[in-house]
């Protein structure tokens, strides 16, 4: 059960990193 929770957290973290990278790219383009 712990492994499933860990994998879910990992997936969420990866998605958050992707979003952060996209936002960073947009900010850099507009600056």
N, CA, C and O atoms as a CHARMM CRD file, in Angstrom:
* protein
*
  124
    1    1 UNK  N      0.84000  -1.20000   0.00000 PROA 1      0.00000
    2    1 UNK  CA     0.00000   0.00000   0.00000 PROA 1      0.00000
    3    1 UNK  C      0.88000   1.25800   0.00000 PROA 1      0.00000
    4    1 UNK  O      0.59800   2.22000  -0.71300 PROA 1      0.00000
    5    2 UNK  N      1.93000   1.23800   0.79300 PROA 2      0.00000
    6    2 UNK  CA     2.83400   2.39000   0.82900 PROA 2      0.00000
    7    2 UNK  C      3.44600   2.65600  -0.53600 PROA 2      0.00000
    8    2 UNK  O      3.61700   3.80700  -0.94000 PROA 2      0.00000
    9    3 UNK  N      3.77500   1.57400  -1.24700 PROA 3      0.00000
   10    3 UNK  CA     4.40900   1.71800  -2.56100 PROA 3      0.00000
   11    3 UNK  C      3.47900   2.46100  -3.52200 PROA 3      0.00000
   12    3 UNK  O      3.92700   3.30100  -4.30300 PROA 3      0.00000
   13    4 UNK  N      2.19500   2.15100  -3.46300 PROA 4      0.00000
   14    4 UNK  CA     1.22900   2.80900  -4.34000 PROA 4      0.00000
   15    4 UNK  C      1.15200   4.29900  -4.02800 PROA 4      0.00000
   16    4 UNK  O      1.10000   5.12700  -4.93800 PROA 4      0.00000
   17    5 UNK  N      1.14600   4.63800  -2.74200 PROA 5      0.00000
   18    5 UNK  CA     1.10100   6.04300  -2.33900 PROA 5      0.00000
   19    5 UNK  C      2.35900   6.75700  -2.81500 PROA 5      0.00000
   20    5 UNK  O      2.29200   7.88000  -3.31400 PROA 5      0.00000
   21    6 UNK  N      3.50800   6.09800  -2.65800 PROA 6      0.00000
   22    6 UNK  CA     4.77800   6.68900  -3.08000 PROA 6      0.00000
   23    6 UNK  C      4.78300   6.94500  -4.58200 PROA 6      0.00000
   24    6 UNK  O      5.23300   7.99600  -5.03700 PROA 6      0.00000
   25    7 UNK  N      4.28400   5.98500  -5.34500 PROA 7      0.00000
   26    7 UNK  CA     4.24000   6.14000  -6.80300 PROA 7      0.00000
   27    7 UNK  C      3.29500   7.26900  -7.20000 PROA 7      0.00000
   28    7 UNK  O      3.57900   8.02100  -8.13300 PROA 7      0.00000
   29    8 UNK  N      2.17100   7.38800  -6.49100 PROA 8      0.00000
   30    8 UNK  CA     1.22500   8.46700  -6.77500 PROA 8      0.00000
   31    8 UNK  C      1.86900   9.82200  -6.51000 PROA 8      0.00000
   32    8 UNK  O      1.74500  10.74200  -7.31900 PROA 8      0.00000
   33    9 UNK  N      2.55500   9.94500  -5.37800 PROA 9      0.00000
   34    9 UNK  CA     3.24800  11.19400  -5.05000 PROA 9      0.00000
   35    9 UNK  C      4.29000  11.52800  -6.10500 PROA 9      0.00000
   36    9 UNK  O      4.45000  12.68700  -6.48500 PROA 9      0.00000
   37   10 UNK  N      4.99400  10.51000  -6.57500 PROA 10     0.00000
   38   10 UNK  CA     6.02500  10.71600  -7.58500 PROA 10     0.00000
   39   10 UNK  C      5.39800  11.25500  -8.87700 PROA 10     0.00000
   40   10 UNK  O      5.93900  12.16200  -9.51100 PROA 10     0.00000
   41   11 UNK  N      4.26100  10.68700  -9.25200 PROA 11     0.00000
   42   11 UNK  CA     3.56700  11.13700 -10.45600 PROA 11     0.00000
   43   11 UNK  C      3.12100  12.58500 -10.31200 PROA 11     0.00000
   44   11 UNK  O      3.29000  13.38800 -11.23000 PROA 11     0.00000
   45   12 UNK  N      2.54800  12.91700  -9.14800 PROA 12     0.00000
   46   12 UNK  CA     2.09600  14.29000  -8.90600 PROA 12     0.00000
   47   12 UNK  C      3.27400  15.25000  -8.96000 PROA 12     0.00000
   48   12 UNK  O      3.17300  16.32800  -9.54500 PROA 12     0.00000
   49   13 UNK  N      4.39200  14.86300  -8.35300 PROA 13     0.00000
   50   13 UNK  CA     5.58200  15.71700  -8.34600 PROA 13     0.00000
   51   13 UNK  C      6.07300  15.96100  -9.76300 PROA 13     0.00000
   52   13 UNK  O      6.42500  17.08500 -10.11900 PROA 13     0.00000
   53   14 UNK  N      6.09700  14.90400 -10.57400 PROA 14     0.00000
   54   14 UNK  CA     6.53500  15.04100 -11.96800 PROA 14     0.00000
   55   14 UNK  C      5.62400  16.01400 -12.72200 PROA 14     0.00000
   56   14 UNK  O      6.10200  16.85100 -13.48800 PROA 14     0.00000
   57   15 UNK  N      4.30200  15.89800 -12.49900 PROA 15     0.00000
   58   15 UNK  CA     3.35700  16.78200 -13.18100 PROA 15     0.00000
   59   15 UNK  C      3.58000  18.22900 -12.74400 PROA 15     0.00000
   60   15 UNK  O      3.54600  19.14100 -13.57000 PROA 15     0.00000
   61   16 UNK  N      3.80500  18.43900 -11.45400 PROA 16     0.00000
   62   16 UNK  CA     4.04200  19.78900 -10.94700 PROA 16     0.00000
   63   16 UNK  C      5.30800  20.37100 -11.55000 PROA 16     0.00000
   64   16 UNK  O      5.34700  21.55500 -11.88400 PROA 16     0.00000
   65   17 UNK  N      6.34400  19.55200 -11.69300 PROA 17     0.00000
   66   17 UNK  CA     7.59000  20.02400 -12.29900 PROA 17     0.00000
   67   17 UNK  C      7.35700  20.42200 -13.75200 PROA 17     0.00000
   68   17 UNK  O      7.88000  21.43600 -14.21200 PROA 17     0.00000
   69   18 UNK  N      6.57400  19.62600 -14.47200 PROA 18     0.00000
   70   18 UNK  CA     6.26800  19.94100 -15.86900 PROA 18     0.00000
   71   18 UNK  C      5.56400  21.29500 -15.96100 PROA 18     0.00000
   72   18 UNK  O      5.91700  22.12800 -16.79500 PROA 18     0.00000
   73   19 UNK  N      4.57000  21.50800 -15.09900 PROA 19     0.00000
   74   19 UNK  CA     3.82200  22.76700 -15.10300 PROA 19     0.00000
   75   19 UNK  C      4.75000  23.92500 -14.76100 PROA 19     0.00000
   76   19 UNK  O      4.69100  24.97500 -15.40200 PROA 19     0.00000
   77   20 UNK  N      5.60500  23.74500 -13.75700 PROA 20     0.00000
   78   20 UNK  CA     6.53600  24.79900 -13.35700 PROA 20     0.00000
   79   20 UNK  C      7.46700  25.15700 -14.50300 PROA 20     0.00000
   80   20 UNK  O      7.75000  26.33200 -14.73600 PROA 20     0.00000
   81   21 UNK  N      7.94600  24.14300 -15.22000 PROA 21     0.00000
   82   21 UNK  CA     8.83700  24.39300 -16.35400 PROA 21     0.00000
   83   21 UNK  C      8.11900  25.16500 -17.45700 PROA 21     0.00000
   84   21 UNK  O      8.70000  26.06300 -18.06700 PROA 21     0.00000
   85   22 UNK  N      6.86800  24.82200 -17.71100 PROA 22     0.00000
   86   22 UNK  CA     6.09900  25.51800 -18.74200 PROA 22     0.00000
   87   22 UNK  C      5.88900  26.97500 -18.35200 PROA 22     0.00000
   88   22 UNK  O      6.04700  27.87000 -19.18200 PROA 22     0.00000
   89   23 UNK  N      5.53200  27.21600 -17.08500 PROA 23     0.00000
   90   23 UNK  CA     5.32200  28.58700 -16.61000 PROA 23     0.00000
   91   23 UNK  C      6.61800  29.37600 -16.71800 PROA 23     0.00000
   92   23 UNK  O      6.61600  30.52800 -17.15300 PROA 23     0.00000
   93   24 UNK  N      7.72000  28.75900 -16.32400 PROA 24     0.00000
   94   24 UNK  CA     9.02700  29.41500 -16.40000 PROA 24     0.00000
   95   24 UNK  C      9.34500  29.80400 -17.83900 PROA 24     0.00000
   96   24 UNK  O      9.84000  30.90200 -18.09100 PROA 24     0.00000
   97   25 UNK  N      9.06500  28.91400 -18.77700 PROA 25     0.00000
   98   25 UNK  CA     9.31200  29.19600 -20.18400 PROA 25     0.00000
   99   25 UNK  C      8.48800  30.37600 -20.67200 PROA 25     0.00000
  100   25 UNK  O      8.99200  31.23000 -21.40200 PROA 25     0.00000
  101   26 UNK  N      7.22300  30.42800 -20.27300 PROA 26     0.00000
  102   26 UNK  CA     6.34600  31.52800 -20.68200 PROA 26     0.00000
  103   26 UNK  C      6.84900  32.84200 -20.09300 PROA 26     0.00000
  104   26 UNK  O      6.88400  33.86100 -20.78300 PROA 26     0.00000
  105   27 UNK  N      7.23500  32.82000 -18.82600 PROA 27     0.00000
  106   27 UNK  CA     7.72500  34.03100 -18.15800 PROA 27     0.00000
  107   27 UNK  C      8.98700  34.53600 -18.84500 PROA 27     0.00000
  108   27 UNK  O      9.13500  35.73700 -19.07200 PROA 27     0.00000
  109   28 UNK  N      9.89900  33.61800 -19.17800 PROA 28     0.00000
  110   28 UNK  CA    11.14700  34.01900 -19.83200 PROA 28     0.00000
  111   28 UNK  C     10.87000  34.60800 -21.21100 PROA 28     0.00000
  112   28 UNK  O     11.52700  35.56800 -21.61300 PROA 28     0.00000
  113   29 UNK  N      9.90600  34.04800 -21.94100 PROA 29     0.00000
  114   29 UNK  CA     9.57400  34.55300 -23.27100 PROA 29     0.00000
  115   29 UNK  C      9.00100  35.96300 -23.19500 PROA 29     0.00000
  116   29 UNK  O      9.23600  36.78000 -24.08600 PROA 29     0.00000
  117   30 UNK  N      8.25500  36.25000 -22.14000 PROA 30     0.00000
  118   30 UNK  CA     7.56400  37.53600 -22.03200 PROA 30     0.00000
  119   30 UNK  C      8.39600  38.60900 -21.34600 PROA 30     0.00000
  120   30 UNK  O      7.98700  39.76900 -21.30500 PROA 30     0.00000
  121   31 UNK  N      9.54500  38.24900 -20.81100 PROA 31     0.00000
  122   31 UNK  CA    10.34100  39.23300 -20.08000 PROA 31     0.00000
  123   31 UNK  C     11.26100  40.01000 -21.01100 PROA 31     0.00000
  124   31 UNK  O     12.00400  40.88200 -20.55900 PROA 31     0.00000
